[in-house]
Amino acid sequence: MILYAEEWPGVLQAVFTWTDSTDYRLRSAGFTILYSLAMYVAEKLQAQFPVLVTRFEKTLADASCPNVVKVEALRAAGSVVVCVDHLVETKPFQKLVPGFTGMIHHMLT
């Protein structure tokens, strides 16, 4: 399936809605789709980085959130950061490092 330029805003709006869902399956799906689309849309999402960081923080802080959803959030955050070239653009994501590191530590112990 090919998405045309005018269709991206609708897809991205759905992804943003799902990453904030109380349904963990939708939240996981949103992060998985964001991970998959990052190479195509990361730079266009720069204005939305603060919102994305908030969604990642919310997922990490949610004690009842399954680890698989948190891993999807980590993958999505990593894929967005890798696709953006400049340190200044990735600065909002730096505050996520302790949370993601803690999550990985918790999963491995």
C-alpha positions in Angstrom: 0.0 0.0 0.0 1.3 3.4 -0.9 0.4 6.4 1.2 0.2 9.7 -0.6 1.4 13.0 1.0 -2.2 14.1 1.9 -2.8 10.8 3.7 0.1 11.0 6.2 -1.5 13.5 8.6 -4.4 11.1 9.1 -2.2 8.2 9.7 0.1 10.1 12.1 -2.9 11.4 14.0 -4.1 7.9 14.5 -0.6 6.8 15.7 -0.5 9.7 18.1 -3.9 8.8 19.5 -3.0 5.2 19.9 0.3 6.0 21.7 -1.8 7.8 24.4 -4.5 5.0 24.7 -5.4 3.3 27.9 -5.7 0.1 25.9 -2.2 -1.3 26.0 -2.7 -3.2 22.7 -3.4 0.1 20.9 -0.6 1.8 22.7 1.8 -0.9 21.6 0.4 -0.8 18.0 1.0 3.0 17.9 4.6 2.6 19.0 5.2 -0.2 16.6 3.8 1.8 13.7 5.9 4.8 14.8 9.0 2.6 14.9 8.2 1.4 11.4 7.5 4.9 9.9 10.3 6.8 11.7 12.7 6.7 8.7 10.0 8.4 6.6 8.5 10.9 9.0 11.0 11.6 11.9 12.2 14.9 10.6 8.6 16.0 9.8 7.6 15.2 13.4 10.2 17.5 15.0 7.5 19.9 16.2 5.8 17.0 17.9 8.9 15.7 19.8 7.7 17.2 23.1 4.4 15.3 22.7 6.2 12.1 21.8 8.5 12.4 24.8 5.5 12.8 27.1 3.9 9.7 25.6 7.2 7.7 26.2 7.4 9.1 29.8 3.8 8.1 30.5 4.4 4.6 29.3 7.6 4.2 31.3 5.9 5.5 34.5 2.8 3.3 34.1 3.5 0.5 36.6 0.7 -1.6 35.2 1.9 -1.2 31.6 3.2 -4.5 30.3 6.9 -4.7 29.5 6.2 -5.5 25.9 4.6 -2.1 25.4 7.5 -0.4 27.1 9.9 -2.2 24.8 7.9 -1.0 21.8 8.2 2.6 23.2 11.9 2.2 23.5 12.2 0.9 19.9 10.1 3.8 18.6 12.1 6.4 20.5 15.3 4.9 19.3 14.2 4.8 15.7 13.1 8.4 15.8 16.4 9.5 17.3 18.4 7.5 14.8 16.6 9.1 11.9 17.2 12.7 13.0 20.7 13.9 12.4 21.2 16.8 14.8 21.8 16.7 18.5 19.7 19.8 19.0 16.7 18.0 17.6 17.2 14.9 19.8 17.7 16.9 23.0 14.1 16.4 24.2 14.7 12.6 24.2 17.7 12.8 26.5 15.6 12.8 29.6 14.2 9.4 28.6 17.6 7.7 29.0 17.3 6.9 32.8 13.8 5.6 32.4 14.6 3.3 29.5 17.8 2.1 31.2 15.8 1.4 34.4 13.2 -0.5 32.5 15.9 -2.7 30.8 17.6 -3.3 34.2 14.3 -4.2 35.8 13.5 -6.7 33.0 16.9 -8.4 33.2 17.0 -8.8 37.0 
